[in-house]
Amino acid sequence: MTERMTRSKTGKTPSKPFNPGFVETPGRKKYTRKSMILNGDSGYESTPKPDVSRLSFTDAAKAGNGQITSNGNGKLSNGHVTGIDAHANGLHDRTNGHANWNANGHANGHANGHANGHANGHANGHANGKANGHVNGNANGHAQQGATAVSEMHEEFGPYDTSGEVEFGGSLGMSAMMIGFPALMYYMWIGAYFYDGKFPGPVEGESWSQWGQYMWEQIKTEAYPNARAWKIYWVFGLTQMAFYMLLPGVYRKGKPLPHLGGKMLDYYCSGMWSMYTSIVLALVLHFTGVFKLYTLVDEFGHIMSVAILSGFLCATICYIQAIVRGKTIRMTGYPIYDFFLGAELNPRLFGILDFKMFLEVRIPWYILLFLSLGTCLKQYEQYGYVSVEAIFLLFAHYLYAGACSKGEHLIITTWDMYYEKLGFMLIFWNMAGVPLSYCHCTLYVALHDPSEYQWPVWFTALLTVAYLGVYYVWDTTNSQKNQFRQEERGAVDERTTFPYFKYGKIHNPKTIPTARGNSILCDGWYGKARKIHYTCDLFFALSWGLITGFKSPFPWFYSVFFACMIIHRARRDIEKCRKTYGEAWVEYEKRVPYLFIPGVY
C-alpha cells in the first residue's frame, strides 16, 4: 500500500483551500512567511518555514492578487512572492542563490543581486538569456498558464514529504533490509572463515536446527563485540574525526539549499592530508608492534559486530537528535521509513565536520584500504613475500580511497550531499556495509594460500594496465562533471592533488541550457556516454572479484550487488533528469545516444 502523509499525522484540521481551483495537499501545513532580509547568518541555524512552494509565476501572482510585469519584477499586494524559490523560472543559482526579500514587503525579483529583475546578468528582466522579458520562452514577461514545471521545486525541502513516492518497498521493505543485510554480512563472514569460502549449509548428517545452532555459536564466540574490537573501531573513527577538523584542507561552497533560504554551506575538505597521515601512522603502529595491521583480518568478526552495532546506534542518535532539535525535513510520519532515510539533511559537529561527507569519504574506503594493507603485511610475515594478487588489490583500493580523498571537494555537489538525508541507509552502509562486505576479495586472499588463486603474471599485468586505463577515464569523468558544477556557482580554482590529470577539466565546454537556468554538460566524456562513470565503477567491481579467481562466491558479492545497484540507479537517474530538465534532457539524449559504453550501448 502506498504510504501517504495524512492529516492525523500532522495533527492539523483540514482547512478550506485559500484559492478556488487549488486542492490542498493532505496534511501539508500552510505557513505565512514574514518579511525579512536573508543574510549569511540566517541560513543554517534558523530554517525559514516554507511558503506554498509549488506555484507557477502566474499562480503566485494570483495568490497575492499581484502582477508580473514585463520587466520581470513581481510585486504582490501581500508583500510576498509566494512559492518562488531559487530555481524559479530557471533563474541561475549562482552567488546568492535566492531572491532578496526586502523589508518593505516587496520582492523586486532580483536574482544574483542584479537590479530590475535581471536574471543571469541580462537586462530588461530577461530569464535564461531570452529577450524582451521572456519567461520560459513566452513573450512580454508572461508566464504560461499552468506551466509550472520551471518554477516548481523538484527537490522537496519542506518539513513534510508530499511527493507520494515510496522507496525500497516502504516501511516493510526497509525493515527487511535493516534485518537482512546484517544477517547476510554474518552469513558471508562465516562462509569465508569457517567454510573455506563456500556457502555455509548443513553437512552430511547435520540437521537444519543443528546447523543453525552452530552458526549462532560462531557469532557468539568469534564475532562477539568485545572491548578490544570497540576500542579498535572507535579509536580509528575518532582519530579520523580529529584529522578531518585539524589537518590542513580547503573550504568549498555547497549547492544553494532552498530550505535555508538559498544558503550555500561551507565544506572543509582535508581528505588528502587525512589519508596519507593515516597511512603513515598505521605503518608506524604496525612496525613498532603497537598495533599489527593484520589484526583487522584476524579479528574481523568482532570488529564487524561492533561496526554493525555502531551503525544502528549512530543512526538512532542521529534520528532522535534531529527531532529534538527541530531540524527535521521531508518527514513522512512513518517512523521506520523516516529512520531509514533520515530526518536531518546536514548534521554537523562544531560547525565544521559534516557527517555525511565524513562517512562517505573516510570510514568505508580507509577501512578497505587498511584491510588490504594488513593482508599484504600478513603475507610477508607468513610467506616471506607478497602475492601479486594482494598487491593488485592494495593498489586498487589505494586508488579508490585516494580518488575519494583528493576529490572530496567535488562530491559536495552530488545528490547524496545535496538531497539525501543522513539516516540509517547512509550511516549503516558507510560504517559497516561498504567496508565489511565489499572486502571479501581481500579476505579470500588473506585466508588462502597464493597457489589457490594465482593467475599467470601476464594476465595480472594485463588486468593492471586495463585497470589504470579505466581509472583514468573514471577519475577524469567525475572531475569534469563536478568541476563543471563548481564553476557554475563561480568556483573557478582547480586543485592539482595527486594523481592530477589535465583532462579532468574542460575549458569552455559544450552545454545545453535548461529551463531551470543551469546547464547540462555534454562535452568531454559526457559527450561520449551519459553514464560512462558507472561503467568504470562496474569494471572496478568485476576486477576485484576476478583477481581472486572463481573458487569462492563471496569475492564476487560486490560485483553482483553493484551491477544490480547501478542498473537501478541509472534508471532512477534518467527518470529524475527527464522530469527535472524536460526538453533539455531529451536534447542531451539525442546528442549523446550512448548510455554506458561509447559506440556500443
Buried (B, 14 or more C-beta within 10 A) or exposed (E): EEBBBEEEBBEEEEEEEEEEEEEBBBBBEEBEBEBEEBEEEBBBEEBBEBBBBBBBBBBBBBBBEBEBBBBBBBBBEEBBBBBBBBBBBBBBBBBBBBBBBBEEBBBBBBBBEBEEBBBBEBBBBBBBBBEEBBBBEBEEBBBBEEBBBBBBBEBBBBBBBBBEEBBBEBBEBBBEBBEEBBEBBBBBBBBBBBBEBEEBEEEEEEEEEEBEEBBEEBBEEBBEBBEEBBEBBEEBBEBBBEBBBEBEBBEBBBBBBBBBBBBBBBBBBBBBBBBBBBBEEBEEEBEEEEBBBBBBBEBBBBBBBBBBBBBBEBBEEBBEEBEEEEBBBBBBBBEBBBBBBBBBBBBBEEEBBBBBBBBBBBBBBBBBBBBBBBBBBBBBEEEEEBBBBBBBBBBBBBBBBBBBBBBBBBBBBBEBBBBBBBBBBBBBBBBBBBBBBBBBBBBBBBBBEBEBBBBEEEEBEEBBEEBEEBBBBBBBBBBBBBBBBBBBBEBEEBBEBEEEBEBBBBEEBBBBBBBBBBBBBBBBBBBBBBBBBBBBBBBBBBBBBBBBBEEBBBBBBBBEBBBEBBEEBBEEBBEBBBEBBBEBBEBBBEEBEBBBEBEEE
